[in-house]
Amino acid sequence: MDIAEITAKARVLLEAMPYIQDFHGSTFVVKYGGSFMDDADPAVRTRVAYDIAFFAAVGINVVVVHGGGKAITKAMEAAGLNASFVNGPAHHGRSGDGGREADAQRGGEQGSV
């Protein structure tokens, strides 16, 4: 790392310091959704992991939740069920067969956590 890179990083940290102090001890919930999970470029996932590690290093608690919507939808379709999305969040399977829907959702999420 050369002096220009070190200086640039120092500037970013100085700019971020008031926010780091304000949010120290807070809890952030980070949704790690399909766009990141499906990205073919591992650098994208690495950048997100570094950002999450940075939060933890400066005293911000991080809870990571996965989206899983694509996998759940795929499992529901394989089970012959329909997925619907209402106001953004996924409300899967409005067909009225809650047992089959829950089974499909569990199957779609299996091994993802």
N, C-alpha and C positions, 0 to 999 in steps of 0.2 A: 504494500500500500504506500503510495507516494504522499507527499505533503499536501497536495491539492485534495486528495480523497479524504485525508484526515481532517483537513480544514472544513470540507463540505459536511462531513458527518458531525463535527463539533457544532457547526451552525444549526443543523437540524435538531440536535439535542438541546441546544440553548433555546431554540424556538418552541420546542415541545415541553420544556421544563415546567412552565406554569400548569399545563394540562396534566402532566405526570403527577405534580404535587396535588392538584385538585382531585384527581381520581385514585390516588394511592389508597389502597384498602377497599376500593369498590369492586363490584363483581360485574364483569361483562359477559353476556351470553353471545356467543358467535355461532351463527348457523353456517355450517360448512356444507353447502348444497351441491346439487348435481353438476352445475357448471364447473366447479373446481374439481370435483371427483372425476368427472369425465374428460377433463382436459388432457390431451395427449402429451403436453409439454410438462415434464416433471418439475421444471423450474417454477411454474405457477404454484404448484403444491408446496414447494420448498419455501417460496416467499411468504405464503400464508403461515407456514409452520414457524418461520423466523419471527414474523410479526406477533404470533401468539406467545412464543418464547420471550420476546421482548416485553410484552405486557406483564408476564409473570415475573420477569427479572426486576421490573420497576415497582413491584408491589400491587399490581392489579390482578385480581383473581379472575381466571378465565374458565368458563364452562363452554365446552364445544358440543353442539348438537348437530346431528347429521340430518340432511333433508330426506333423502331416500325416496322421494316421490316417484322418480322414474322407475326404480326397481319395484316399488309397490304397485304402480300402475301396470307394469309388465306382468307381474304375478297375478293381478286381478284379471287382466285380459286372458291370460292362460287358463284361468279358472272359469272363464265365461262371464265375468262380472264387468260392470262399467264403473269407471272412476269419474267423478265430477269435481270441479273446482269452484268454490264459492268465495267471492271477495278475496282472492289470492291464496289463502291457505287451502290445502287439499282436504276435502271432506270426501273420503273415498266411499264408493259403493252406495248410492242412494236407492238401491233396488229393494231394500227391505229385508234382505237375508243376512242379518248381522253376523251370524256364526260363520258362514262361508267367507264373508268379507274380512272378518278378523283373521281367519286362517290364512287368507291370501296375503294380508298385510304382514303377518308374522313371517310367512314364507319369503316375501319380498325383502324383508329386513334381515333374515337369517344370515349370520356370518358377517354383517356389516358393522357391528359395533366393536 
